[in-house]
Amino acid sequence: MNNVTLVGRLATDPRLEATNGNPICTFRLAVDRGKQDGADFIPIKCFGAPAESHAKYLTKGRLISLTGRISHSQWADQETGDPRERYEIIGSYINYLDSPQAAEAGPQNPGEEAF
């Protein structure tokens, strides 16, 4: 079963594009590593009408939960011919966990860290 659930903050503003008339929203999600220092920055991609909605209402810093699947792509670099690969999450369900005002204000508790 290829199923992923993540909670994190948008590390970039969403970017909306269209391929063959199909809306595609892309962004990076910063996911805290827990007890380890730092975060992982994971590329996310959403399609269709939800992509348009996410591009409209999400901004950098917003806290979300996401359910989706891992996608793997392989290709050869056009200039060097070297093999390349990419992993990304195809988001199927995104839940907004804060309000836009809360994202702008930052963490509410002094000990709380943004990731």
C-alpha positions as CSV (number, residue, x, y, z in Angstrom):
1,M,0.0,0.0,0.0
2,N,1.4,3.4,-1.0
3,N,-0.1,5.8,1.5
4,V,1.6,8.8,3.2
5,T,0.4,11.1,6.0
6,L,2.4,14.2,6.9
7,V,1.9,17.3,9.1
8,G,4.0,20.3,8.5
9,R,4.2,23.9,7.4
10,L,4.5,25.2,3.8
11,A,8.1,26.1,3.1
12,T,7.2,27.9,-0.1
13,D,4.1,29.7,-1.5
14,P,2.1,27.3,-3.7
15,R,2.7,27.6,-7.5
16,L,-0.2,26.9,-9.8
17,E,0.4,25.7,-13.4
18,A,-1.7,23.8,-16.0
19,T,-0.8,20.9,-18.2
20,N,-3.3,20.1,-20.9
21,G,-5.8,22.3,-19.0
22,N,-5.4,20.3,-15.8
23,P,-4.4,22.5,-12.8
24,I,-1.3,21.5,-10.9
25,C,-0.3,23.0,-7.6
26,T,3.2,22.5,-6.3
27,F,4.9,23.5,-3.0
28,R,7.4,22.2,-0.5
29,L,6.3,21.0,3.0
30,A,8.6,21.4,6.0
31,V,8.1,18.3,8.2
32,D,9.8,18.3,11.6
33,R,12.1,15.4,12.3
34,G,10.9,15.0,15.8
35,K,13.7,14.6,18.3
36,Q,16.4,15.2,15.6
37,D,17.3,18.7,14.7
38,G,15.9,20.3,11.6
39,A,13.2,19.4,9.1
40,D,12.8,17.6,5.8
41,F,11.5,19.7,2.9
42,I,9.3,17.5,0.8
43,P,8.0,18.3,-2.7
44,I,4.2,18.1,-2.9
45,K,2.0,18.1,-6.0
46,C,-1.9,18.3,-6.2
47,F,-4.1,18.1,-9.2
48,G,-7.5,19.3,-10.4
49,A,-10.0,21.6,-8.6
50,P,-8.3,21.0,-5.2
51,A,-5.1,22.3,-6.7
52,E,-6.8,25.6,-7.6
53,S,-8.2,25.9,-4.1
54,H,-4.9,25.2,-2.4
55,A,-3.1,27.7,-4.6
56,K,-5.6,30.3,-3.6
57,Y,-5.9,29.7,0.1
58,L,-2.5,28.3,1.2
59,T,0.6,30.5,1.8
60,K,4.1,29.9,3.1
61,G,4.0,29.1,6.8
62,R,0.5,27.6,6.9
63,L,0.2,24.4,9.0
64,I,-1.5,21.5,7.1
65,S,-2.0,17.8,7.3
66,L,-1.7,15.9,4.1
67,T,-2.6,12.4,2.9
68,G,-1.3,11.1,-0.4
69,R,1.1,8.7,-2.1
70,I,4.8,8.7,-3.0
71,S,5.6,9.2,-6.7
72,H,9.0,8.2,-8.2
73,S,10.3,9.5,-11.5
74,Q,13.4,8.6,-13.4
75,W,15.0,10.3,-16.5
76,A,18.3,11.1,-18.2
77,D,19.8,14.6,-17.9
78,Q,19.4,16.2,-21.3
79,E,22.9,17.8,-21.2
80,T,25.0,15.1,-19.6
81,G,22.9,12.0,-20.1
82,D,23.4,11.2,-16.4
83,P,20.5,9.4,-14.7
84,R,18.3,11.5,-12.5
85,E,15.4,10.6,-10.1
86,R,12.9,12.5,-8.0
87,Y,10.5,11.5,-5.2
88,E,7.5,13.6,-4.5
89,I,4.2,13.3,-2.7
90,I,1.0,13.4,-4.7
91,G,-1.5,15.0,-2.3
92,S,-5.0,13.6,-2.4
93,Y,-6.4,15.2,0.8
94,I,-5.1,18.4,2.6
95,N,-6.6,19.7,5.9
96,Y,-5.8,23.3,6.9
97,L,-4.8,23.1,10.6
98,D,-4.5,26.9,11.2
99,S,-6.0,30.1,10.0
100,P,-4.1,32.5,7.7
101,Q,-3.8,35.0,10.6
102,A,-2.2,32.3,12.9
103,A,0.4,31.5,10.2
104,E,1.4,35.2,9.9
105,A,1.6,35.6,13.7
106,G,4.0,32.6,14.2
107,P,3.9,30.1,17.1
108,Q,1.5,31.0,19.8
109,N,3.5,29.5,22.7
110,P,7.0,30.9,23.5
111,G,8.4,27.3,23.7
112,E,6.7,26.2,20.5
113,E,9.0,26.0,17.4
114,A,7.9,26.5,13.9
115,F,9.3,24.0,11.4
